[in-house]
């Protein structure tokens, strides 16, 4: 569980950086990662 939280925090920071630097939406990066983490936790989407 702690690994999943660390992954989400790191990707959130990366999404914020990419959003500020490149102007892409954070959801463009976060949605696929959140989907992957939910599957890795064993929760059915």
CHARMM internal coordinates of N, CA and C (Angstrom, degrees):
IC EDIT
DIST 1 N 1 CA 1.4436
DIST 1 CA 1 C 1.5311
ANGL 1 N 1 CA 1 C 110.82
DIST 1 C 2 N 1.3219
ANGL 1 CA 1 C 2 N 116.57
DIHE 1 N 1 CA 1 C 2 N -41.91
DIST 2 N 2 CA 1.4630
ANGL 1 C 2 N 2 CA 120.06
DIHE 1 CA 1 C 2 N 2 CA 179.63
DIST 2 CA 2 C 1.5222
ANGL 2 N 2 CA 2 C 110.94
DIHE 1 C 2 N 2 CA 2 C -65.07
DIST 2 C 3 N 1.3255
ANGL 2 CA 2 C 3 N 116.41
DIHE 2 N 2 CA 2 C 3 N -33.33
DIST 3 N 3 CA 1.4649
ANGL 2 C 3 N 3 CA 120.20
DIHE 2 CA 2 C 3 N 3 CA 177.80
DIST 3 CA 3 C 1.5204
ANGL 3 N 3 CA 3 C 110.48
DIHE 2 C 3 N 3 CA 3 C -64.57
DIST 3 C 4 N 1.3217
ANGL 3 CA 3 C 4 N 116.56
DIHE 3 N 3 CA 3 C 4 N -41.66
DIST 4 N 4 CA 1.4601
ANGL 3 C 4 N 4 CA 120.27
DIHE 3 CA 3 C 4 N 4 CA -179.93
DIST 4 CA 4 C 1.5280
ANGL 4 N 4 CA 4 C 111.14
DIHE 3 C 4 N 4 CA 4 C -65.17
DIST 4 C 5 N 1.3164
ANGL 4 CA 4 C 5 N 116.26
DIHE 4 N 4 CA 4 C 5 N -39.05
DIST 5 N 5 CA 1.4617
ANGL 4 C 5 N 5 CA 119.90
DIHE 4 CA 4 C 5 N 5 CA 178.24
DIST 5 CA 5 C 1.5236
ANGL 5 N 5 CA 5 C 110.30
DIHE 4 C 5 N 5 CA 5 C -66.02
DIST 5 C 6 N 1.3317
ANGL 5 CA 5 C 6 N 116.86
DIHE 5 N 5 CA 5 C 6 N -41.06
DIST 6 N 6 CA 1.4641
ANGL 5 C 6 N 6 CA 120.60
DIHE 5 CA 5 C 6 N 6 CA 178.32
DIST 6 CA 6 C 1.5255
ANGL 6 N 6 CA 6 C 110.85
DIHE 5 C 6 N 6 CA 6 C -63.53
DIST 6 C 7 N 1.3273
ANGL 6 CA 6 C 7 N 117.18
DIHE 6 N 6 CA 6 C 7 N -39.68
DIST 7 N 7 CA 1.4657
ANGL 6 C 7 N 7 CA 120.88
DIHE 6 CA 6 C 7 N 7 CA 178.08
DIST 7 CA 7 C 1.5202
ANGL 7 N 7 CA 7 C 110.06
DIHE 6 C 7 N 7 CA 7 C -62.99
DIST 7 C 8 N 1.3351
ANGL 7 CA 7 C 8 N 117.01
DIHE 7 N 7 CA 7 C 8 N -45.77
DIST 8 N 8 CA 1.4627
ANGL 7 C 8 N 8 CA 120.35
DIHE 7 CA 7 C 8 N 8 CA -180.00
DIST 8 CA 8 C 1.5250
ANGL 8 N 8 CA 8 C 111.89
DIHE 7 C 8 N 8 CA 8 C -63.59
DIST 8 C 9 N 1.3282
ANGL 8 CA 8 C 9 N 117.49
DIHE 8 N 8 CA 8 C 9 N -39.05
DIST 9 N 9 CA 1.4622
ANGL 8 C 9 N 9 CA 120.18
DIHE 8 CA 8 C 9 N 9 CA 177.83
DIST 9 CA 9 C 1.5279
ANGL 9 N 9 CA 9 C 111.58
DIHE 8 C 9 N 9 CA 9 C -65.10
DIST 9 C 10 N 1.3286
ANGL 9 CA 9 C 10 N 116.44
DIHE 9 N 9 CA 9 C 10 N -43.70
DIST 10 N 10 CA 1.4648
ANGL 9 C 10 N 10 CA 120.29
DIHE 9 CA 9 C 10 N 10 CA -179.68
DIST 10 CA 10 C 1.5238
ANGL 10 N 10 CA 10 C 111.02
DIHE 9 C 10 N 10 CA 10 C -65.49
DIST 10 C 11 N 1.3206
ANGL 10 CA 10 C 11 N 116.74
DIHE 10 N 10 CA 10 C 11 N -43.21
DIST 11 N 11 CA 1.4643
ANGL 10 C 11 N 11 CA 119.74
DIHE 10 CA 10 C 11 N 11 CA -179.85
DIST 11 CA 11 C 1.5255
ANGL 11 N 11 CA 11 C 110.36
DIHE 10 C 11 N 11 CA 11 C -69.11
DIST 11 C 12 N 1.3313
ANGL 11 CA 11 C 12 N 117.25
DIHE 11 N 11 CA 11 C 12 N -35.26
DIST 12 N 12 CA 1.4611
ANGL 11 C 12 N 12 CA 120.05
DIHE 11 CA 11 C 12 N 12 CA 176.16
DIST 12 CA 12 C 1.5179
ANGL 12 N 12 CA 12 C 111.83
DIHE 11 C 12 N 12 CA 12 C -62.22
DIST 12 C 13 N 1.3254
ANGL 12 CA 12 C 13 N 115.91
DIHE 12 N 12 CA 12 C 13 N -41.50
DIST 13 N 13 CA 1.4635
ANGL 12 C 13 N 13 CA 119.70
DIHE 12 CA 12 C 13 N 13 CA 177.07
DIST 13 CA 13 C 1.5254
ANGL 13 N 13 CA 13 C 110.66
DIHE 12 C 13 N 13 CA 13 C -65.88
DIST 13 C 14 N 1.3261
ANGL 13 CA 13 C 14 N 116.28
DIHE 13 N 13 CA 13 C 14 N -41.48
DIST 14 N 14 CA 1.4665
ANGL 13 C 14 N 14 CA 119.88
DIHE 13 CA 13 C 14 N 14 CA 177.60
DIST 14 CA 14 C 1.5184
ANGL 14 N 14 CA 14 C 112.22
DIHE 13 C 14 N 14 CA 14 C -65.14
DIST 14 C 15 N 1.3273
ANGL 14 CA 14 C 15 N 116.99
DIHE 14 N 14 CA 14 C 15 N -39.13
DIST 15 N 15 CA 1.4635
ANGL 14 C 15 N 15 CA 120.71
DIHE 14 CA 14 C 15 N 15 CA 178.46
DIST 15 CA 15 C 1.5258
ANGL 15 N 15 CA 15 C 110.64
DIHE 14 C 15 N 15 CA 15 C -66.18
DIST 15 C 16 N 1.3223
ANGL 15 CA 15 C 16 N 116.60
DIHE 15 N 15 CA 15 C 16 N -39.82
DIST 16 N 16 CA 1.4610
ANGL 15 C 16 N 16 CA 119.77
DIHE 15 CA 15 C 16 N 16 CA 177.09
DIST 16 CA 16 C 1.5165
ANGL 16 N 16 CA 16 C 111.92
DIHE 15 C 16 N 16 CA 16 C -64.69
DIST 16 C 17 N 1.3167
ANGL 16 CA 16 C 17 N 116.20
DIHE 16 N 16 CA 16 C 17 N -40.16
DIST 17 N 17 CA 1.4665
ANGL 16 C 17 N 17 CA 120.38
DIHE 16 CA 16 C 17 N 17 CA 177.73
DIST 17 CA 17 C 1.5233
ANGL 17 N 17 CA 17 C 110.96
DIHE 16 C 17 N 17 CA 17 C -64.67
DIST 17 C 18 N 1.3422
ANGL 17 CA 17 C 18 N 116.71
DIHE 17 N 17 CA 17 C 18 N -46.61
DIST 18 N 18 CA 1.4662
ANGL 17 C 18 N 18 CA 120.60
DIHE 17 CA 17 C 18 N 18 CA 179.76
DIST 18 CA 18 C 1.5205
ANGL 18 N 18 CA 18 C 110.95
DIHE 17 C 18 N 18 CA 18 C -64.59
DIST 18 C 19 N 1.3183
ANGL 18 CA 18 C 19 N 116.73
DIHE 18 N 18 CA 18 C 19 N -37.01
DIST 19 N 19 CA 1.4570
ANGL 18 C 19 N 19 CA 120.83
DIHE 18 CA 18 C 19 N 19 CA 179.10
DIST 19 CA 19 C 1.5248
ANGL 19 N 19 CA 19 C 110.93
DIHE 18 C 19 N 19 CA 19 C -64.46
DIST 19 C 20 N 1.3099
ANGL 19 CA 19 C 20 N 116.07
DIHE 19 N 19 CA 19 C 20 N -43.16
DIST 20 N 20 CA 1.4543
ANGL 19 C 20 N 20 CA 119.76
DIHE 19 CA 19 C 20 N 20 CA 179.47
DIST 20 CA 20 C 1.5149
ANGL 20 N 20 CA 20 C 113.14
DIHE 19 C 20 N 20 CA 20 C -72.17
DIST 20 C 21 N 1.3169
ANGL 20 CA 20 C 21 N 116.83
DIHE 20 N 20 CA 20 C 21 N -37.69
DIST 21 N 21 CA 1.4579
ANGL 20 C 21 N 21 CA 120.91
DIHE 20 CA 20 C 21 N 21 CA -175.85
DIST 21 CA 21 C 1.5219
ANGL 21 N 21 CA 21 C 112.37
DIHE 20 C 21 N 21 CA 21 C -80.23
DIST 21 C 22 N 1.3239
ANGL 21 CA 21 C 22 N 116.31
DIHE 21 N 21 CA 21 C 22 N -44.63
DIST 22 N 22 CA 1.4591
ANGL 21 C 22 N 22 CA 120.46
DIHE 21 CA 21 C 22 N 22 CA -172.43
DIST 22 CA 22 C 1.5246
ANGL 22 N 22 CA 22 C 113.76
DIHE 21 C 22 N 22 CA 22 C -105.64
DIST 22 C 23 N 1.3093
ANGL 22 CA 22 C 23 N 117.07
DIHE 22 N 22 CA 22 C 23 N -16.19
DIST 23 N 23 CA 1.4524
ANGL 22 C 23 N 23 CA 120.00
DIHE 22 CA 22 C 23 N 23 CA -179.54
DIST 23 CA 23 C 1.5174
ANGL 23 N 23 CA 23 C 113.93
DIHE 22 C 23 N 23 CA 23 C 82.68
DIST 23 C 24 N 1.3314
ANGL 23 CA 23 C 24 N 117.97
DIHE 23 N 23 CA 23 C 24 N 11.02
DIST 24 N 24 CA 1.4660
ANGL 23 C 24 N 24 CA 120.13
DIHE 23 CA 23 C 24 N 24 CA 176.84
DIST 24 CA 24 C 1.5247
ANGL 24 N 24 CA 24 C 108.15
DIHE 23 C 24 N 24 CA 24 C -80.54
DIST 24 C 25 N 1.3210
ANGL 24 CA 24 C 25 N 115.49
DIHE 24 N 24 CA 24 C 25 N 153.81
DIST 25 N 25 CA 1.4582
ANGL 24 C 25 N 25 CA 119.55
DIHE 24 CA 24 C 25 N 25 CA 178.91
DIST 25 CA 25 C 1.5155
ANGL 25 N 25 CA 25 C 111.17
DIHE 24 C 25 N 25 CA 25 C -71.58
DIST 25 C 26 N 1.3041
ANGL 25 CA 25 C 26 N 117.39
DIHE 25 N 25 CA 25 C 26 N 144.45
DIST 26 N 26 CA 1.4579
ANGL 25 C 26 N 26 CA 121.48
DIHE 25 CA 25 C 26 N 26 CA 179.17
DIST 26 CA 26 C 1.5179
ANGL 26 N 26 CA 26 C 112.23
DIHE 25 C 26 N 26 CA 26 C -65.86
DIST 26 C 27 N 1.3342
ANGL 26 CA 26 C 27 N 117.13
DIHE 26 N 26 CA 26 C 27 N -30.53
DIST 27 N 27 CA 1.4589
ANGL 26 C 27 N 27 CA 121.19
DIHE 26 CA 26 C 27 N 27 CA 179.01
DIST 27 CA 27 C 1.5105
ANGL 27 N 27 CA 27 C 112.84
DIHE 26 C 27 N 27 CA 27 C -65.11
DIST 27 C 28 N 1.3191
ANGL 27 CA 27 C 28 N 116.03
DIHE 27 N 27 CA 27 C 28 N -26.33
DIST 28 N 28 CA 1.4673
ANGL 27 C 28 N 28 CA 121.50
DIHE 27 CA 27 C 28 N 28 CA 178.23
DIST 28 CA 28 C 1.5234
ANGL 28 N 28 CA 28 C 110.43
DIHE 27 C 28 N 28 CA 28 C -60.96
DIST 28 C 29 N 1.3127
ANGL 28 CA 28 C 29 N 117.07
DIHE 28 N 28 CA 28 C 29 N -31.31
DIST 29 N 29 CA 1.4620
ANGL 28 C 29 N 29 CA 122.59
DIHE 28 CA 28 C 29 N 29 CA -179.70
DIST 29 CA 29 C 1.5264
ANGL 29 N 29 CA 29 C 110.87
DIHE 28 C 29 N 29 CA 29 C -98.10
DIST 29 C 30 N 1.3323
ANGL 29 CA 29 C 30 N 117.09
DIHE 29 N 29 CA 29 C 30 N -41.56
DIST 30 N 30 CA 1.4591
ANGL 29 C 30 N 30 CA 121.39
DIHE 29 CA 29 C 30 N 30 CA -171.71
DIST 30 CA 30 C 1.5222
ANGL 30 N 30 CA 30 C 114.28
DIHE 29 C 30 N 30 CA 30 C -71.96
DIST 30 C 31 N 1.3301
ANGL 30 CA 30 C 31 N 118.17
DIHE 30 N 30 CA 30 C 31 N -38.76
DIST 31 N 31 CA 1.4682
ANGL 30 C 31 N 31 CA 120.10
DIHE 30 CA 30 C 31 N 31 CA -174.98
DIST 31 CA 31 C 1.5270
ANGL 31 N 31 CA 31 C 112.31
DIHE 30 C 31 N 31 CA 31 C -60.71
DIST 31 C 32 N 1.3405
ANGL 31 CA 31 C 32 N 120.39
DIHE 31 N 31 CA 31 C 32 N -48.84
DIST 32 N 32 CA 1.4661
ANGL 31 C 32 N 32 CA 118.38
DIHE 31 CA 31 C 32 N 32 CA 177.68
DIST 32 CA 32 C 1.5331
ANGL 32 N 32 CA 32 C 113.29
DIHE 31 C 32 N 32 CA 32 C -63.14
DIST 32 C 33 N 1.3210
ANGL 32 CA 32 C 33 N 117.31
DIHE 32 N 32 CA 32 C 33 N -35.51
DIST 33 N 33 CA 1.4642
ANGL 32 C 33 N 33 CA 120.06
DIHE 32 CA 32 C 33 N 33 CA -179.51
DIST 33 CA 33 C 1.5239
ANGL 33 N 33 CA 33 C 110.59
DIHE 32 C 33 N 33 CA 33 C -69.88
DIST 33 C 34 N 1.3203
ANGL 33 CA 33 C 34 N 117.50
DIHE 33 N 33 CA 33 C 34 N -42.80
DIST 34 N 34 CA 1.4646
ANGL 33 C 34 N 34 CA 120.11
DIHE 33 CA 33 C 34 N 34 CA 178.37
DIST 34 CA 34 C 1.5212
ANGL 34 N 34 CA 34 C 109.91
DIHE 33 C 34 N 34 CA 34 C -62.91
DIST 34 C 35 N 1.3246
ANGL 34 CA 34 C 35 N 117.15
DIHE 34 N 34 CA 34 C 35 N -39.97
DIST 35 N 35 CA 1.4653
ANGL 34 C 35 N 35 CA 120.98
DIHE 34 CA 34 C 35 N 35 CA 177.29
DIST 35 CA 35 C 1.5327
ANGL 35 N 35 CA 35 C 110.26
DIHE 34 C 35 N 35 CA 35 C -60.22
DIST 35 C 36 N 1.3348
ANGL 35 CA 35 C 36 N 117.30
DIHE 35 N 35 CA 35 C 36 N -44.82
DIST 36 N 36 CA 1.4636
ANGL 35 C 36 N 36 CA 121.61
DIHE 35 CA 35 C 36 N 36 CA 179.78
DIST 36 CA 36 C 1.5292
ANGL 36 N 36 CA 36 C 111.15
DIHE 35 C 36 N 36 CA 36 C -63.86
DIST 36 C 37 N 1.3366
ANGL 36 CA 36 C 37 N 117.43
DIHE 36 N 36 CA 36 C 37 N -41.99
DIST 37 N 37 CA 1.4635
ANGL 36 C 37 N 37 CA 120.70
DIHE 36 CA 36 C 37 N 37 CA -179.50
DIST 37 CA 37 C 1.5244
ANGL 37 N 37 CA 37 C 110.56
DIHE 36 C 37 N 37 CA 37 C -66.10
DIST 37 C 38 N 1.3250
ANGL 37 CA 37 C 38 N 117.52
DIHE 37 N 37 CA 37 C 38 N -40.03
DIST 38 N 38 CA 1.4682
ANGL 37 C 38 N 38 CA 120.56
DIHE 37 CA 37 C 38 N 38 CA 178.20
DIST 38 CA 38 C 1.5249
ANGL 38 N 38 CA 38 C 110.17
DIHE 37 C 38 N 38 CA 38 C -62.08
DIST 38 C 39 N 1.3217
ANGL 38 CA 38 C 39 N 117.18
DIHE 38 N 38 CA 38 C 39 N -42.88
DIST 39 N 39 CA 1.4647
ANGL 38 C 39 N 39 CA 120.05
DIHE 38 CA 38 C 39 N 39 CA 177.13
DIST 39 CA 39 C 1.5249
ANGL 39 N 39 CA 39 C 111.17
DIHE 38 C 39 N 39 CA 39 C -64.39
DIST 39 C 40 N 1.3263
ANGL 39 CA 39 C 40 N 117.48
DIHE 39 N 39 CA 39 C 40 N -39.83
DIST 40 N 40 CA 1.4631
ANGL 39 C 40 N 40 CA 121.11
DIHE 39 CA 39 C 40 N 40 CA -179.75
DIST 40 CA 40 C 1.5269
ANGL 40 N 40 CA 40 C 111.64
DIHE 39 C 40 N 40 CA 40 C -66.39
DIST 40 C 41 N 1.3264
ANGL 40 CA 40 C 41 N 117.28
DIHE 40 N 40 CA 40 C 41 N -28.46
DIST 41 N 41 CA 1.4613
ANGL 40 C 41 N 41 CA 121.21
DIHE 40 CA 40 C 41 N 41 CA 178.49
DIST 41 CA 41 C 1.5241
ANGL 41 N 41 CA 41 C 111.84
DIHE 40 C 41 N 41 CA 41 C -79.21
DIST 41 C 42 N 1.3237
ANGL 41 CA 41 C 42 N 116.83
DIHE 41 N 41 CA 41 C 42 N -9.45
DIST 42 N 42 CA 1.4575
ANGL 41 C 42 N 42 CA 120.50
DIHE 41 CA 41 C 42 N 42 CA 178.30
DIST 42 CA 42 C 1.5121
ANGL 42 N 42 CA 42 C 113.94
DIHE 41 C 42 N 42 CA 42 C 88.25
DIST 42 C 43 N 1.3275
ANGL 42 CA 42 C 43 N 116.93
DIHE 42 N 42 CA 42 C 43 N 15.77
DIST 43 N 43 CA 1.4604
ANGL 42 C 43 N 43 CA 121.47
DIHE 42 CA 42 C 43 N 43 CA 179.40
DIST 43 CA 43 C 1.5235
ANGL 43 N 43 CA 43 C 108.00
DIHE 42 C 43 N 43 CA 43 C -95.22
DIST 43 C 44 N 1.3196
ANGL 43 CA 43 C 44 N 116.22
DIHE 43 N 43 CA 43 C 44 N 131.18
DIST 44 N 44 CA 1.4597
ANGL 43 C 44 N 44 CA 120.56
DIHE 43 CA 43 C 44 N 44 CA 179.05
DIST 44 CA 44 C 1.5270
ANGL 44 N 44 CA 44 C 109.43
DIHE 43 C 44 N 44 CA 44 C -76.72
DIST 44 C 45 N 1.3314
ANGL 44 CA 44 C 45 N 117.94
DIHE 44 N 44 CA 44 C 45 N 129.48
DIST 45 N 45 CA 1.4688
ANGL 44 C 45 N 45 CA 119.57
DIHE 44 CA 44 C 45 N 45 CA -177.69
DIST 45 CA 45 C 1.5105
ANGL 45 N 45 CA 45 C 113.43
DIHE 44 C 45 N 45 CA 45 C -71.44
END
COOR INIT
IC SEED 1 N 1 CA 1 C
IC BUILD
